[in-house]
Amino acid sequence: MAMISLIELRETYLNLQLAWPDKWPGLPIIFDQCVNQLGWELSAMSALPQTFSLYHCSKELAEFIEENGKSQFDKNEEPAYHSRLHIADTIVGLTALLLAQRSANDLDMQTQSHLEMLAMTAMLGHDLMHDGSINTYPGELESKSIHQLRPFLTGQRVNGQDIQLIEKIILLTDPAKVLLHHRSIKNIFFDIQVADCLGVLLQEADILASCFEDIGSVRTLLLAKEWSHRFPNESIRLTTPHGRLNFLKTNAQFSSPASHILGIPEMVIEQIQSIQNFLIKPLCPSP
């Protein structure tokens, strides 16, 4: 399958943004587009039975998230940031990263398809039933999502080892774990058959939309809105240049070969330098 360029990825995020919420196509349609880009129609011909379990689980999750999100939206209760838009952002970003990663990890089609569908299942479930709050202890919200996800996994008879791997990589999406985790895998060969590496792709996809300057400004405003009542100080800080700089330096970590192939680290570094130059420029205009 053809790789998605950074320009095409930005356009996709922008299209999602323009569709939200009045012209929203629905998460199941976006999920179908993602797995089609990954070549599911072809790989399904030789896919393992446990891969089909993951596919059906993912499909069911996409439908549930859409129905639940729409119900919340109608009652004005859907989180401003952790909405169906965010889940769409993450599976689109994951699709781009998985396609790019294929050239770095030469896997047979069965293994590749299985790991990609497993990652997709985990991505769809990583913020399941998110209530718009912030962790008060490590892995709090991620553990709650795993608890909500388990009936979907067991209902579709997902393999026990796959369930363990899904739960492990969802726990890695805790923002507090991102910086240390990227440092820990810095000197190993990046192989998505290794849980820590597959988890990195989820971490990257989770925040990828926010790393584009224009897309990120909208996503930041949505997160600030989500936090405005319960976490007003954090909400205000998010929208400042210092808040953006902190996000780019701390959370916007990109270690995968896929992210380097796409040119994402360079995009982040360019923004960091631009903000730093803005912050150190003289306060008084030159005579």
N, C-alpha and C positions, 0 to 999 in steps of 0.2 A: 504494500500500500504506500502511496506517496506521503512524504513527510509534510507536516503543516508548518509553514514559515511563521516567523514572528509577526509579520505584517498581517497574514491571514488570521492568526490567533487574535490579534488586537481587533480586527474587524468582526470576528465572531463574538467576542466579549461586548463590543459596541452594539451589535445587533441584538444581543440578549438584553442589554441595558435599554435600548430603544423600545423593545417589546414589553418590558416590565412596567406596570402589571397589566395594562389595558389590552395589549395584543399578545399576551403570553401564550405560546403554543402548547405548553404543558411539558412537564419533566419527562413523561414516557416518550414523547416524540424526540426530545433532545437526547435521551438515552439511546434510542434506536439509531439516531444519526451518528452518535459516538461509536457504538459497536459496529455499525456498518463501515465507518472509516477505518476501524481496526481489522476489517475484513472478516467479520463473523460468518457471513454467508458461505465463504470458502472454507474457513477453518472448522466450521460446524460439521463438515463432511467427515472429518477424521477426529473430532473432539472426543475426549474421554467422558464417560458417564458422569463423573464428578464435576466436570466442567459445565455440563448441561445443568446440573443442580445449581451451580453458581449463577449461570445465566438466568435461570427461572427465578432465582432468589433476587437478583438484581432488578429484573423486570417487575417483580411484585413490589419491591422496595420503591422503585420509581413511581409506580401507580399509587402506593400508599402515601408517600411524601406529598405527591400532588394533591390528592384528595384531602389529606389532613391540613396541608398548607392553605388550600382554598377555603376550607371551613374556618380556619383561624383568621384568614384575611377578611372574610365576610363579617366576622365579629370584631375586626380591628385588633386582633391578638397575635397576628403573625409577626415574629421579630423583624425589625427593619433590615438588619444585615443578615442574620442567620435564617434566611428565608429560602424559598425555592430557587431564587436567583443565585444565591451563594452555592447551593448544591449543583446547579447547572454550571456555574463558573468552574467548580472543582472537577467535574467529570470531563468538561471540555479541555481544561488544562492537563488533566491526567492523560487524556487521549493523545494530545500533542507530545507529551513527554514519553509515553510508551512507544509511539511511532518512531521518535528520534532515537530512543534507547535501543531499538532493534539492531541498528548498525554497530552498536558497541558490544552487545551480547548476542552471539550467534547461537540461537537455540533452535531446536526442532519445533515444528509447528504446534504439536500437541502441548509441549511444555510451555511454549510462549503463550499460546491461547489460554491455557489454564491459569498461568500467573497473571495475565492481563485481566481476565474475568474476575479473578480473586481480588485484585487491586480495585477494580470497578465496584465490586460488592462492598468492600471496605470503605471506599470513598463515599458511596451513597449512604452508608450507615454511620459515618464518622460523627455527624452532628444530629443524629436521629432524635427528634423531639426536643431539640435545643430550646431553652426557655429565655435566651437573651441575657443570661447572667454570666458571671466570671467565676472561674475556679477559686474556691476558698482553701483547697488543699490539692496536691498534685493528682491529676487524672480524674478529678471529680466528675466533670461533665462528660468526659470521654467514657468513664465507667458506666454512667447512666445510659449513654447511647448504646453501649455494648449490651446492657441489660435489656433495652428495648429491641435490640437487633436479634437476640438469641432465638425468639420464637420464629422469626423469618428463616433463619439458618436451619433450625431443626425441622421446621415445617417442610422445607424443600430437600431435606435429607442431605445437607452439605456434609462432606467428609469431616470427621472429628479433627484431623490434623489441620485441615483448611480453616476450621473454626478457630483453632488456637492461633494460627498465623494471622487471621483477620483481626482478632482481638488484640494481638500484640502490636500490629501496625496502626490500629486505631488509637491505642494509648500513646503512640509516638506523635500524634497530631496535637497533643497538649502544647500550646505555644511556649511554655516554660522549658520544654525539653529540646526545642529545636536547635539552639546554638550549640549546646554540649553534644548533642547527637551528631551533628554535622562534623564537629571536631573529632569525634570518636571514630568516624569511618574514613577520615581524611587519607590515611596511608594504606588502605586495603584495596584490593581489586574490586571494582564495583560490579557486582553480579546480582541481578534481580532475583536469582534463586536463593539469595541470602536475605533473611527477614529484615535485617537492619538497612539493607540497600533498597528493598522494595518500600520500606517505611519512609525513606528519604523522598521517593517519588511522590508519596502521599503528602508529605510535609510541603514539598515544593508546589504541588498542584493546589493545595489548600489556600495559599496566599498569592498565587501567580497573577490573578487578575488585578490585584491591588498593587502589583509592581509596575504596571504600565502607568505612566504619569497621569494621563487624562482619565483612564478608567479608574485608577486608584483614588483619584480625588472624589469621585462619586461614591465608591465603596466606603471610603473613610467617613464621608458625611452620613452614610447609612449606619455605620457602626457607632458614630457619635450620637446619632438619634436614638439608637437602641440602648445606649448607656446613659442617656441624658437624665433620666429620673432617678435611677438607683446609684449611678456612679458619675455624678455631675463633674467632679474635678478631672477624672480620667477622660470624660467625654470632651471637655474643653481642650485638654492637652493634645488629643488626637489630631485636631485640625490646625495646630500650629506648625511652623517649619521645624521646630525642635522635635515635635511628635512624629512628623514624617521621617525625619532623620533617624530617630530612634528605631522606628519600624524597619527602615531600610538596612540599618546596621545590625540589628538584633534578630529580627524575624525573617527578613528576606535573604535567607541562606540558600545557596544553590551549589551543590556538590556533585550532582549526577552528570555523567557524560552527556546525557540528553539535554540538560539545561545549557551546557557549554556549546553543544552542536547548534542549538537554537539561538545562542547569543544573549541569553538572559542575564548572566553575571555582568556583562559589559553594560547592559541597559541600566542595571541597578547602580553600578559604580558611577556612571555618568550623572545619574540623578543625585547621588551623594555629593559628588564634587560640585554640582550646580547649587545645591542647598548650602553647602559649606561656604562657597564663594559669596552667596547672598548674605549669610549671617555675619561674615567678617568684613563686608564692605563698609566704608566710612559712613557714619550716621549723618554727617553734614555734607551737603553737596560741595563739589570742588568749585573754587572761585573762577 
